[in-house]
Amino acid sequence: MIGLSLFGLSAKARQISADEALPGRDTRPFALAGTHTVLGTQIDAEPPAGYAEAVFGMGCFWGAEREFWQIPGVWTTAVGYAGGYTPNPTYEEVCSAQTGHAEVVRVVFDPAQVSYADLLKTFWEAHDPTQGMRQGNDIGTQYRSTIYWTTEAQRDTALASRDAYAQRLADAGHGAITTEIARLGEFYYAEDYHQQYLSDAKNPNGYCGLAGTGVSCPVGLGVQES
C-alpha cells in the first residue's frame, strides 16, 4: 500500500504531454453565478477600459485568490485552470493530473491604483516558489508555481522580479525558483463553489495551506514596469 501511495504521488508530480491529456469538452460543464461575493463585481467580465489582467498560480487557489482580492485597486478575481491542454476541465479532472493545468487566480486590476509589480510582490511573498510540483502538503502539477503573462511588459517585469527574488532567496539559504513563466493561453473558470471559497459568505475558516518563505521581495511598492 505504501508503494502504491508513493507511486501515485510521483505520478501526480509529473507534467504530462498534450497527447496524454484528457479530451475535455467544447463548453463549460457547469454554470457560474458570476458575482464576486466580496467585491460585488462580475468575475467573468472583460477588464474595463484602462484595466489589466494578470494570472498567477501559487498552490491551492482558495488561499491564493484571497491574497489578491484584499489588495486595493483589484477590481475582481476568479479562480480557474490554465497552462494545460484539456479544454473546459472539471476540478476532478485537474486533480487527476491528466489535464496539464495549474490551479490559478485571474486578477483584473486598475494600474492607476496598483501596479503589476505590486501584484508580483504579493505573489512571490505569499508562497514558496522553490517547491516544484507542490506547495506544502499539496502535491501535484496543479499546485505548481506559475505566472501567465498577458503582455510583453508583464513578461519582462515578471522575469526581472524572478531574478531579483531568486537572489534574495539564495542569500536566505533557499533553493532555486521553479516558477513557470509563460504566455497565458486559455483560462478556464473553476466551479462556482470554488470561487471566493474562503470569503466570509462561504468558508471563512476553510483550509488554506498557503505559506511564504518569510523573505521580502525587492519589487513592487510603486516600482515602475517597463
Disulfide bonds with the S-S distance in Angstrom:
none
